[in-house]
């Protein structure tokens, strides 16, 4: 198999009423864990890189490790820029072999978002790379993206149709109640599925058949990882995420890509904290990073089966 764009992945996901997992990567162990987990479930997967991860690991290191993962696992992988802030970052990723880029212009006013997104789309399409954009603002904090609850806004269905029509963007991240970070809800979790159906209905009626919708900030914030963190000296109180049943429902309603970053971070932290808590004399990185890799792989396999429904999507 190969490093591919998301187009065929999303076509199959839409028709199969499942979603492809998009997991944020920062180092070798996370890449190995995610891709080996996907291979164990025979699932396509998206590896995504934030601007902070680009600075941390460097695009050439990342692409080399991802290419090694393709060769090792034999599954289809897409390498995606997450929350690209400008066309320069998008160009950097395209030039280094990324197959998909996101331009996040959600913090601009609407017309500027349209114009800047169209610029990225025109460039990326000329290089055979697909583009994701965002409309609406998710609350929460992730890397260099920070939006207060007061400034969060849901995606307007009419505006979504206009945006897709004018930009030619390949997939659209929308705001229906998800949020970045480990503290997504105060009280009961709720997603605006009526809004999601209105958006997809308007796109379908206008001729955008099987148009892929993306959910950012969709980690479940797994209770096991949080409990382990807290048991071994962490202080992650009151963390809450998106219930799995809500994400499965979203997958049946045109959501083809679900982003999960916080869950990966929590799993890695939990495994490393547990390792040092149980083995205080340990100082071999292969020991604690190996434990983290194993725990993340277990998490990814569970997400594919219980949340995304993408197992056997490589058939």
HELIX and SHEET records of a PDB file:
HELIX    1   1 UNK A    7  UNK A   16  1                                  10    
HELIX    2   2 UNK A   28  UNK A   40  1                                  13    
HELIX    3   3 UNK A   51  UNK A   57  1                                   7    
HELIX    4   4 UNK A   59  UNK A   73  1                                  15    
HELIX    5   5 UNK A   87  UNK A   95  1                                   9    
HELIX    6   6 UNK A  110  UNK A  126  1                                  17    
HELIX    7   7 UNK A  149  UNK A  151  5                                   3    
HELIX    8   8 UNK A  157  UNK A  167  1                                  11    
HELIX    9   9 UNK A  193  UNK A  205  1                                  13    
HELIX   10  10 UNK A  223  UNK A  231  1                                   9    
HELIX   11  11 UNK A  244  UNK A  251  1                                   8    
HELIX   12  12 UNK A  262  UNK A  278  1                                  17    
HELIX   13  13 UNK A  285  UNK A  302  1                                  18    
HELIX   14  14 UNK A  303  UNK A  308  3                                   6    
SHEET    1   A 9 UNK A  20  UNK A  24  0                                        
SHEET    2   A 9 UNK A  45  UNK A  49  1                                        
SHEET    3   A 9 UNK A  77  UNK A  84  1                                        
SHEET    4   A 9 UNK A 100  UNK A 103  1                                        
SHEET    5   A 9 UNK A 130  UNK A 135  1                                        
SHEET    6   A 9 UNK A 171  UNK A 174  1                                        
SHEET    7   A 9 UNK A 213  UNK A 215  1                                        
SHEET    8   A 9 UNK A 255  UNK A 260  1                                        
SHEET    9   A 9 UNK A  20  UNK A  24  1                                        
SHEET    1   B 2 UNK A 140  UNK A 142  0                                        
SHEET    2   B 2 UNK A 145  UNK A 147 -1                                        
END                                                                             
